[in-house]
Structures are given as C-alpha cells and as structure tokens.
Amino acid sequence: MEERDAVTLSARERQERLGIALTCMLGTLLLFMSFWLAYHQLTDLPSADLQGHLRFAKELTKVTVFRELLTGDDRMWHLLVKVLHWLGMSWNYAGAGATAAAITAAYAVFCALLRRELPHLNRLAVPVGALTLCLVGPIYMPWYSETIYRGQDSPNIWHSPTQIMVRPFALLAFYLTVRIYRRWRAAEGYPQRAYASRGEAALCTALITLSVWGKPCYFQVIVPALGVLLLIDLVRSRGKSFLFAVKMAAAYVPGALLTAMKFFESFFVESETSGIGMEIAPLAVWSHNSNSILISVLLLLAFPLFVILIDWKRFFRSVQGQLALLTLAMGAAMKALLAEIGSRRYHGNFGWGYIMAVVIVWFVTFCHFLDLMTGDRLTGRRYRVAAWVGWTLLALHLLSGIVYYCILASTNTMC
C-alpha cells in the first residue's frame, strides 16, 4: 500500500476542520428538529398559523404569485411551499420542509456573521453560538405566566412561517447596512467611500426587498431607526453626511414601494386576510396577553440588557449598538401604540416588527458579550462578575427556549 506524504497541520487549521464538522452536525440537528416541529404543527394543531398559511400556499397560482409579489404581499414562504409541492412533496412535508429550511438558513447566517464579527473566536464556538441564537427564548417563570411565548414574545418564533422566512434576509440586510455605515464613518464622511462597489449597493437593495417579500416586519422598524441615525449624523456632521444619507435611502426605495402597497392592501382593500382599519390604542394589545409589560420585557431581554449595562459606553458608540437599539425602540413604539380594528385586534400583527428588532438586539449583544469574554477589555473582579451573571442569564434563556420547543413538540396546544 502506498504511504501518504506527511501533512503538518497547524492548530488553527485543525480547529477550522473541526469547526466545519461541528457546524454541519449542529445544522443537521436543527434542520431535523425544526422539520419535526413544523410537521407536528401542520398535522396535529388545527389552530396553528402554519396550517392557515398552508391553505394560502395551496391557493397560489401563477397569476396570484405574480400579483402578490408586485404588491409586496408576504408570500415568500407560500411560494417555496408551492415549489416543493410541484417537485413531488406532499403539502404537509412541503410546509415542514420550507419552514425547516428557513430556520436552518438563519443558523447558517448566524455562523457566517459570527465569524465575520469575531474573527478571533474559536471555530468550535461559532456553530455552538449560532445554535444558541436559534434556540434562546424568554426566561420561563411558571408562577408568573402559564405560557412561555405569549405575553413575553421570543427571538425564536416556531409557529409563524412568514416571520421565520424573513429572518435570514433581515439579518443579512442589517449586517450589510451596519458595514456600509461603519465604512462611511471610518472614511471621515466621504460618501463615495461608503459602498465598496455598485454590486454591494445592489445587494443591499436586493436583501431589503427580499425581506419585504418575506414579511415587512424588518422594514417597518429599520427605516425609522435608520432615519433617526442618519438625521443625528447629519446634524453632528453639519450637513456633510447628506449625500451618504441619500445613497442609503436609495437602497430602501423598492422596499418602501412594496411596503406601501402591502399596507394599502391590508387595510384599505377588503379581503379574507385584511383588517378593516387601524387605530392608536396605547398598550391595549400588548397588555392583553401580558400580566406586566415591564416584567415580560425583562424576561425577554434580561441577557441583552445586562450586556449593554456592563459595557454601555462602548456599546452606545458602535454603529450596530445604536442601530439595534433604535430598531427596538421603533418596534416597541408600534407594538405599544397601534392596533387593528375588528376581529384581528388581538392577533398582535403590529408586534412583529418588535420581535424582529429583538432578534437583532439579541445578535448584536451576543457578539458583544463574546467579544468581552474572549478579549482583554474586562479584567479582575469586573470580568468575574460579568462572566458569572452573563453566562447564567444566557443559560436560563437557552434552557427556557429548549423547554418552549419541547412543550410545543409534545402537546396539542400552543404555548
């Protein structure tokens, strides 16, 4: 037998290979888990959102697909299900497959972004961190609330296929926006240096538009948040950022047109899925499922709030920190103030932007925490306190998210 030439691998190369193996294994595990849960909801939960959306997918035709994509309707999940059914899968398997694919895509995006944001991070930690972000939920206190998700919301929603579908596109669009904004600030205000190429500008526009086709929840919080940030920089730079603001706004024009058409169709065109209007009703919908809005917010954001608190100066100076908190503020304002009129009043459809903002805040603070834990910014007693409290809170969120999944997978009720 011919002997192989000896190959000397560095420790980094070995770590890279193990990281690829672990990434594939955990990704496959998540794909199987999410497929099983989606299939369970489609077959055993008559009131699940997945079953309602599956009916919409069955009704799609070539004409309706074209019309609804042009009007900004959130039909990306339905279209993927239809394609899978055309390829020979049964409707339930197609629905479960589309849902599992979107969740696994979010996991892949988390892996890629963690590697870019934290290049010094151990390659074995990247897939573990990405899986953690795909499972965390609000801290569960059964003596406070009988349900885990309802009232508290969650960065991981298992029952809404449109919210699941938009998440990978929204995360990529947010990261690209942050990268462009960072480059502009680093270039001392020269707008021509903001975009590395025309291709990057086109990619930014495409991701934003795809996120609207998936569900406009990300768009409705990022636009006002980015607008506020651009306005602050416009004042601070004494007008030097005007051209940059125009370039950034141009990337959002197609998404804005689609969102406007979606809004018109949802509230001014009578249909089975539309409401009959909207109104300003402070906290009416939010307080319907929550015993205490403040406690519910703390259970949902205990870990992110702690991370911000322990290094607030650096967090507030970063582009990603500023933009993430602004999206959260905009989402919370919409959830708190707006309500649909009619039978869908307590469906909480104006809260989806808040949930998408929570996903972004969780990702940004998780990266910030890992950077603190693996860097030398914190030392001594301050590091020990941050590590003990931070890892404990993260473990509580992760365990609660796993419990949420297990309960939903093993019962015939939504939680």
Backbone torsions as a table, in degrees:
resi	resn	phi	psi	omega
1	MET	NA	135.7	-177.3
2	GLU	-74.0	130.6	179.9
3	GLU	-79.9	143.9	177.9
4	ARG	-82.2	147.1	174.7
5	ASP	-68.5	140.8	179.4
6	ALA	-67.2	134.4	178.4
7	VAL	-120.3	123.0	179.1
8	THR	-96.4	118.3	179.0
9	LEU	-103.1	139.2	175.3
10	SER	-75.0	165.0	178.3
11	ALA	-61.4	-35.6	178.9
12	ARG	-66.0	-39.8	179.8
13	GLU	-68.2	-39.2	176.4
14	ARG	-64.1	-42.1	178.3
15	GLN	-62.4	-38.2	179.2
16	GLU	-63.3	-43.8	-179.3
17	ARG	-66.2	-42.7	176.8
18	LEU	-64.5	-35.9	178.4
19	GLY	-63.5	-40.2	177.7
20	ILE	-63.5	-43.6	179.4
21	ALA	-61.9	-45.6	-179.2
22	LEU	-67.0	-38.1	178.1
23	THR	-59.8	-45.7	179.6
24	CYS	-65.2	-41.9	-177.9
25	MET	-66.7	-46.1	-180.0
26	LEU	-69.4	-34.9	176.2
27	GLY	-64.0	-40.8	177.3
28	THR	-65.5	-40.5	176.8
29	LEU	-59.7	-46.2	-179.9
30	LEU	-65.2	-39.1	177.6
31	LEU	-60.1	-45.3	179.6
32	PHE	-65.1	-45.5	-179.6
33	MET	-61.0	-46.2	-176.9
34	SER	-70.4	-34.7	176.6
35	PHE	-64.2	-45.7	-178.9
36	TRP	-62.8	-42.8	-178.5
37	LEU	-67.2	-42.5	179.1
38	ALA	-64.6	-41.2	179.1
39	TYR	-65.3	-38.3	176.8
40	HIS	-60.5	-43.7	179.3
41	GLN	-66.6	-37.7	-178.4
42	LEU	-71.2	-27.0	-176.7
43	THR	-102.8	-27.8	-170.8
44	ASP	-118.1	-8.9	-177.8
45	LEU	-118.1	93.3	-175.8
46	PRO	-59.7	-28.7	-176.0
47	SER	-94.8	3.6	-176.2
48	ALA	-67.5	145.3	177.1
49	ASP	-58.6	-34.0	-178.3
50	LEU	-59.0	-38.4	179.9
51	GLN	-68.1	-38.8	177.3
52	GLY	-63.9	-43.2	179.7
53	HIS	-70.0	-29.7	177.2
54	LEU	-64.9	-35.1	176.3
55	ARG	-63.3	-39.8	177.1
56	PHE	-63.3	-38.8	179.0
57	ALA	-63.2	-38.9	-179.9
58	LYS	-65.6	-28.9	-177.3
59	GLU	-83.9	-8.4	-177.7
60	LEU	-66.6	139.5	170.8
61	THR	-128.4	174.1	178.9
62	LYS	-59.9	-36.4	-179.5
63	VAL	-70.0	-46.0	-177.4
64	THR	-69.9	-33.5	176.8
65	VAL	-60.9	-48.2	-179.3
66	PHE	-61.7	-44.1	-178.2
67	ARG	-65.6	-43.7	-174.6
68	GLU	-74.5	-30.6	174.3
69	LEU	-68.7	-35.8	178.3
70	LEU	-71.2	-28.6	-179.5
71	THR	-94.9	8.6	174.5
72	GLY	77.5	12.7	-178.8
73	ASP	-68.3	143.8	-175.4
74	ASP	-81.3	83.8	-174.5
75	ARG	-122.3	16.0	-177.6
76	MET	-63.5	-43.1	178.9
77	TRP	-63.6	-42.8	-178.4
78	HIS	-63.4	-38.8	179.1
79	LEU	-66.3	-41.2	178.5
80	LEU	-64.5	-40.3	177.2
81	VAL	-62.2	-42.5	180.0
82	LYS	-62.0	-42.0	178.9
83	VAL	-63.0	-45.4	179.2
84	LEU	-62.1	-36.1	177.6
85	HIS	-68.0	-39.8	176.6
86	TRP	-61.9	-28.3	-179.9
87	LEU	-81.6	-0.7	173.2
88	GLY	114.6	-2.1	179.7
89	MET	-82.1	147.9	173.7
90	SER	-67.0	163.5	-175.6
91	TRP	-61.2	-44.2	-179.0
92	ASN	-65.7	-40.7	177.5
93	TYR	-67.6	-37.2	178.5
94	ALA	-65.1	-42.2	178.1
95	GLY	-64.0	-43.6	178.4
96	ALA	-66.8	-39.4	-179.8
97	GLY	-65.4	-42.4	179.0
98	ALA	-64.1	-40.6	179.6
99	THR	-66.2	-46.5	-179.9
100	ALA	-63.9	-37.4	179.3
101	ALA	-64.4	-40.9	180.0
102	ALA	-67.1	-40.2	178.9
103	ILE	-66.8	-41.7	178.7
104	THR	-68.0	-33.4	175.5
105	ALA	-63.5	-39.3	176.4
106	ALA	-63.0	-40.0	175.8
107	TYR	-59.8	-44.5	178.9
108	ALA	-63.1	-39.1	177.3
109	VAL	-65.2	-42.9	177.2
110	PHE	-59.0	-43.6	178.7
111	CYS	-59.2	-48.3	-178.1
112	ALA	-63.6	-42.2	-177.2
113	LEU	-72.3	-36.1	176.8
114	LEU	-63.2	-39.4	179.0
115	ARG	-66.5	-36.9	-179.8
116	ARG	-74.5	-41.2	-177.8
117	GLU	-75.7	-31.0	-176.9
118	LEU	-128.6	71.1	-177.2
119	PRO	-62.9	-21.4	-179.1
120	HIS	-85.3	-7.1	-175.2
121	LEU	-69.2	140.7	175.7
122	ASN	-53.8	130.6	-175.8
123	ARG	-63.4	-23.3	175.8
124	LEU	-75.1	-25.2	-179.7
125	ALA	-77.3	-23.5	-176.0
126	VAL	-62.3	-55.0	179.6
127	PRO	-65.2	-32.7	177.0
128	VAL	-65.1	-42.2	177.5
129	GLY	-64.6	-41.8	179.5
130	ALA	-63.9	-42.0	178.2
131	LEU	-64.8	-38.4	177.1
132	THR	-59.1	-44.9	179.0
133	LEU	-64.1	-26.1	178.9
134	CYS	-83.4	-8.2	-175.3
135	LEU	-119.2	-22.9	-174.2
136	VAL	-59.9	148.8	177.6
137	GLY	-144.0	-177.8	176.7
138	PRO	-65.7	146.2	178.9
139	ILE	-63.1	127.5	-174.3
140	TYR	-90.2	122.3	173.8
141	MET	-125.7	96.4	-174.3
142	PRO	-60.5	-24.9	178.2
143	TRP	-75.7	-15.2	177.4
144	TYR	-94.6	-42.8	-177.2
145	SER	-143.2	137.5	179.1
146	GLU	-71.4	-24.4	-178.2
147	THR	-111.4	156.6	-179.2
148	ILE	-89.7	-47.2	-173.9
149	TYR	-85.5	-49.6	-173.8
150	ARG	-63.9	127.7	-178.3
151	GLY	95.3	-38.3	-178.8
152	GLN	-95.2	-28.7	-169.9
153	ASP	66.5	177.5	-176.2
154	SER	-159.3	147.3	173.3
155	PRO	-69.1	-15.4	177.9
156	ASN	-122.9	110.6	-179.3
157	ILE	-104.7	124.0	-175.2
158	TRP	-97.3	-11.9	-171.2
159	HIS	-110.2	-10.6	-176.8
160	SER	-104.9	104.0	-175.9
161	PRO	-65.9	-32.5	-179.9
162	THR	-70.3	-39.5	176.7
163	GLN	-66.0	-40.4	177.5
164	ILE	-62.4	-40.5	-175.6
165	MET	-68.0	-35.1	-174.1
166	VAL	-79.8	-20.0	-170.1
167	ARG	-58.9	-48.6	-179.8
168	PRO	-62.6	-38.0	179.2
169	PHE	-68.7	-39.2	179.9
170	ALA	-66.0	-41.7	179.0
171	LEU	-63.1	-43.3	178.5
172	LEU	-66.2	-41.3	179.1
173	ALA	-64.4	-39.5	178.8
174	PHE	-65.2	-45.3	-179.1
175	TYR	-62.9	-42.3	-179.2
176	LEU	-66.6	-38.9	176.3
177	THR	-61.5	-43.6	178.7
178	VAL	-63.7	-42.9	-179.2
179	ARG	-63.0	-42.2	178.0
180	ILE	-64.3	-42.4	-179.7
181	TYR	-65.6	-40.8	177.3
182	ARG	-60.8	-43.3	-178.0
183	ARG	-63.5	-38.6	178.4
184	TRP	-63.6	-44.8	179.9
185	ARG	-65.9	-38.3	179.2
186	ALA	-68.4	-27.0	-178.9
187	ALA	-86.1	10.7	176.5
188	GLU	59.4	39.5	170.6
189	GLY	89.5	8.0	178.7
190	TYR	-84.6	109.3	-173.3
191	PRO	-64.7	-27.5	-178.3
192	GLN	-68.6	-15.0	179.5
193	ARG	-95.7	1.8	-177.3
194	ALA	-68.8	-50.9	178.0
195	TYR	-92.5	132.4	179.5
196	ALA	-70.5	-29.8	-178.8
197	SER	-161.3	168.7	174.6
198	ARG	-65.7	-31.0	177.5
199	GLY	-61.8	-37.6	178.2
200	GLU	-66.7	-39.6	177.0
201	ALA	-62.9	-42.4	178.6
202	ALA	-65.4	-39.0	178.9
203	LEU	-64.1	-42.0	178.4
204	CYS	-60.1	-46.3	178.3
205	THR	-62.3	-42.7	-178.7
206	ALA	-63.8	-43.8	-179.7
207	LEU	-63.7	-41.5	179.5
208	ILE	-64.7	-42.5	179.7
209	THR	-65.7	-42.4	177.5
210	LEU	-62.5	-36.5	178.2
211	SER	-64.3	-35.1	176.7
212	VAL	-68.9	-41.2	176.9
213	TRP	-62.5	-33.5	176.8
214	GLY	-70.4	-50.1	177.3
215	LYS	-178.8	132.7	-174.2
216	PRO	-77.3	13.3	-175.2
217	CYS	-63.9	-38.7	178.4
218	TYR	-68.9	-43.5	-176.8
219	PHE	-60.7	-39.8	-174.2
220	GLN	-71.3	-14.4	175.7
221	VAL	-105.3	-31.2	-177.4
222	ILE	-74.2	-34.2	-177.5
223	VAL	-63.9	-53.7	177.1
224	PRO	-65.0	-33.4	178.6
225	ALA	-65.6	-46.8	178.5
226	LEU	-66.0	-36.4	177.3
227	GLY	-60.5	-43.1	178.3
228	VAL	-64.7	-43.1	-179.5
229	LEU	-64.9	-41.2	177.5
230	LEU	-64.9	-38.0	178.8
231	LEU	-65.9	-41.6	177.8
232	ILE	-61.3	-46.0	179.5
233	ASP	-68.2	-30.6	177.5
234	LEU	-64.1	-42.3	178.0
235	VAL	-70.1	-44.7	-177.0
236	ARG	-65.0	-34.6	-179.2
237	SER	-90.6	1.2	-179.1
238	ARG	57.3	45.8	174.1
239	GLY	90.5	-7.3	-177.1
240	LYS	-67.2	-22.1	-177.7
241	SER	-90.9	9.6	-174.9
242	PHE	-61.4	-48.0	-178.8
243	LEU	-64.4	-37.2	176.7
244	PHE	-63.9	-41.9	178.8
245	ALA	-61.8	-39.3	178.2
246	VAL	-63.9	-43.4	179.1
247	LYS	-62.8	-42.5	179.0
248	MET	-64.9	-42.2	-178.9
249	ALA	-63.8	-35.2	-178.7
250	ALA	-61.2	-33.8	-179.8
251	ALA	-66.8	-21.2	-176.1
252	TYR	-98.7	-2.1	-176.2
253	VAL	-62.3	-50.2	178.5
254	PRO	-58.3	-41.8	177.8
255	GLY	-63.9	-35.9	179.4
256	ALA	-65.8	-40.0	178.7
257	LEU	-65.2	-43.3	178.7
258	LEU	-64.7	-40.9	179.8
259	THR	-65.8	-39.6	178.4
260	ALA	-62.4	-42.3	178.6
261	MET	-67.5	-37.9	176.9
262	LYS	-63.3	-42.3	179.5
263	PHE	-63.1	-44.0	-180.0
264	PHE	-62.3	-43.9	-178.3
265	GLU	-67.9	-33.4	-176.8
266	SER	-74.5	-33.3	-171.2
267	PHE	-118.7	-8.6	-177.9
268	PHE	-126.4	-3.7	175.6
269	VAL	-117.7	118.0	-175.2
270	GLU	-71.4	127.2	178.1
271	SER	-156.6	178.2	-178.6
272	GLU	-64.7	-33.1	-173.0
273	THR	-102.6	0.1	-176.9
274	SER	-99.3	156.2	173.3
275	GLY	-86.0	-175.6	178.8
276	ILE	-110.9	15.1	178.4
277	GLY	145.4	-179.1	178.9
278	MET	-139.2	160.0	-180.0
279	GLU	-148.8	163.9	173.7
280	ILE	-89.7	115.9	-177.7
281	ALA	-138.2	85.8	-174.0
282	PRO	-53.8	118.3	173.9
283	LEU	63.4	6.3	-176.4
284	ALA	-63.9	-45.3	-178.3
285	VAL	-79.1	-42.2	-177.1
286	TRP	-60.7	-42.4	-176.5
287	SER	-79.4	-7.0	-177.9
288	HIS	-65.3	-39.7	-178.6
289	ASN	-105.5	-8.6	-175.8
290	SER	-109.2	127.5	176.4
291	ASN	-68.3	-32.9	177.2
292	SER	-149.4	115.9	-177.8
293	ILE	-61.7	-40.9	-179.0
294	LEU	-62.1	-47.5	180.0
295	ILE	-64.5	-40.4	179.6
296	SER	-61.9	-40.9	178.0
297	VAL	-65.3	-41.0	179.1
298	LEU	-65.0	-39.1	178.4
299	LEU	-66.4	-34.1	-179.3
300	LEU	-77.0	-35.5	-170.0
301	LEU	-121.4	25.0	-177.7
302	ALA	-58.3	-49.5	-179.2
303	PHE	-65.8	-51.5	178.3
304	PRO	-57.5	-40.6	-179.4
305	LEU	-65.4	-37.7	177.6
306	PHE	-65.6	-42.3	179.4
307	VAL	-61.5	-43.0	178.2
308	ILE	-63.0	-40.5	-176.8
309	LEU	-64.8	-40.7	-173.1
310	ILE	-76.7	-16.5	179.7
311	ASP	-145.5	50.9	-169.0
312	TRP	-68.3	-33.1	-178.9
313	LYS	-62.8	-49.3	-179.4
314	ARG	-67.4	-37.8	-179.0
315	PHE	-64.6	-45.5	-177.9
316	PHE	-71.3	-20.2	177.9
317	ARG	-82.7	-19.1	-176.3
318	SER	-81.2	148.2	178.4
319	VAL	-61.7	-45.8	-177.2
320	GLN	-65.0	-36.3	177.6
321	GLY	-66.7	-45.6	179.4
322	GLN	-61.9	-47.5	-176.3
323	LEU	-69.7	-37.3	179.0
324	ALA	-63.7	-44.9	-179.4
325	LEU	-68.9	-34.0	176.8
326	LEU	-67.5	-39.6	176.4
327	THR	-63.7	-39.0	178.1
328	LEU	-64.1	-42.2	179.1
329	ALA	-62.9	-42.4	179.7
330	MET	-67.3	-42.1	178.3
331	GLY	-64.0	-42.0	179.0
332	ALA	-64.9	-38.2	179.4
333	ALA	-63.9	-43.4	178.8
334	MET	-65.3	-43.7	179.8
335	LYS	-63.7	-37.2	-176.4
336	ALA	-77.3	-31.6	-169.2
337	LEU	-103.5	-30.2	-170.0
338	LEU	-102.4	148.1	177.5
339	ALA	-149.2	147.9	173.8
340	GLU	-80.8	152.8	176.4
341	ILE	-99.2	132.4	177.9
342	GLY	113.2	-158.0	-172.6
343	SER	-68.1	-19.9	-178.2
344	ARG	-95.1	15.3	-175.5
345	ARG	-54.5	-44.6	-174.8
346	TYR	-99.6	18.4	173.6
347	HIS	-74.9	-18.3	176.6
348	GLY	72.9	32.0	-176.0
349	ASN	-69.5	-20.4	174.8
350	PHE	-83.4	1.0	178.2
351	GLY	-95.3	-5.7	-177.5
352	TRP	-67.5	-31.6	176.0
353	GLY	-64.3	-39.0	177.2
354	TYR	-62.4	-42.6	179.9
355	ILE	-65.2	-39.7	177.6
356	MET	-65.5	-37.4	176.4
357	ALA	-64.5	-35.6	177.3
358	VAL	-63.1	-40.2	176.6
359	VAL	-58.2	-44.4	-178.6
360	ILE	-66.8	-45.1	179.2
361	VAL	-61.7	-40.7	178.0
362	TRP	-61.7	-44.0	-179.6
363	PHE	-64.3	-46.5	-177.2
364	VAL	-64.5	-44.8	-178.9
365	THR	-71.2	-33.0	177.3
366	PHE	-63.7	-44.8	176.4
367	CYS	-61.3	-42.6	-179.5
368	HIS	-62.6	-41.5	-179.5
369	PHE	-66.2	-44.9	178.6
370	LEU	-62.5	-35.9	177.3
371	ASP	-64.8	-39.5	177.7
372	LEU	-67.7	-40.6	-176.3
373	MET	-71.9	-27.6	-177.2
374	THR	-105.2	-3.8	179.6
375	GLY	-104.0	-169.3	-178.2
376	ASP	-114.1	19.2	-179.6
377	ARG	-70.0	-37.4	177.0
378	LEU	-106.6	136.5	179.0
379	THR	-139.5	165.5	172.5
380	GLY	60.7	-139.1	-175.4
381	ARG	-64.0	-37.5	-179.7
382	ARG	-62.5	-39.7	177.9
383	TYR	-66.0	-43.7	-177.9
384	ARG	-62.2	-42.8	178.4
385	VAL	-63.5	-46.2	179.8
386	ALA	-61.6	-40.5	-178.4
387	ALA	-68.4	-48.9	-178.2
388	TRP	-61.9	-49.6	-177.9
389	VAL	-70.0	-45.2	-177.0
390	GLY	-62.4	-49.7	-179.5
391	TRP	-66.0	-33.5	178.1
392	THR	-66.2	-46.3	178.2
393	LEU	-62.2	-42.3	179.2
394	LEU	-62.2	-40.8	178.5
395	ALA	-63.4	-39.6	178.4
396	LEU	-63.9	-43.0	177.5
397	HIS	-63.0	-42.4	-178.4
398	LEU	-67.1	-45.9	179.1
399	LEU	-63.3	-39.5	178.2
400	SER	-64.9	-39.1	177.2
401	GLY	-64.5	-38.0	177.4
402	ILE	-67.3	-40.7	176.7
403	VAL	-61.8	-42.7	177.2
404	TYR	-56.6	-46.3	178.5
405	TYR	-62.4	-47.3	-175.9
406	CYS	-63.1	-42.8	179.7
407	ILE	-64.0	-44.2	-178.8
408	LEU	-66.0	-33.7	-177.9
409	ALA	-78.7	-19.9	-172.9
410	SER	-111.6	-1.6	-179.2
411	THR	-125.3	174.5	178.0
412	ASN	-107.5	25.8	178.7
413	THR	-129.9	151.3	175.3
414	MET	-81.7	145.4	-178.8
415	CYS	-127.9	NA	NA
